[in-house]
Amino acid sequence: MARPDLCAGVVALALFALAVPARAQDPSPAHDKPLLYELVAREPYRTTWHKLVAPVLKNERWLRSARGVWEPTRTVTVDGARFDVYFLCKPTACATNEITVIFESGGHHAAAAFRSPAGTQLLGAPGDRMRRALLSALH
């Protein structure tokens, strides 16, 4: 005769085993895209990134290699246009130093919204829809 507590444990273990593969196979959009520092480690994104942040790099050295506190890439829709927005903030001052970035297809052009205690700057001459997407992703 089977013990009830043993049967309950076996059933729970079987249910858990069935749930884990389904969860592992669940694709997450955040994992489909590289993190900002991974993206700018390769060309043409590296050159585009360096040109983009050049106007603020003198005072914001943490932006050089796009290392900081990041969030997974978000897709923002503005007037029907979809943008993949990358977010990064300064490790020691995340609340006051942050940047949102959009790379156009192929990585040869990018635009950003950079917020610091001095104010918010738009980098890379974003169009109206891209500008609104960048600003909406700032915290």
Buried (B, 14 or more C-beta within 10 A) or exposed (E): EEEEEEEEEEEEEEEEEEEEEEEEEEEEEEEEBBBBBEBBBEEEBBEBBBEBBEEBEEEBEBBEBBBBBBBEBBEBEBEEEEBBBBBBBBEEBEEEBBBBBBBBEEBEBBBBBBBBEEEEEBBBEBEEBBBBBBBBBBE
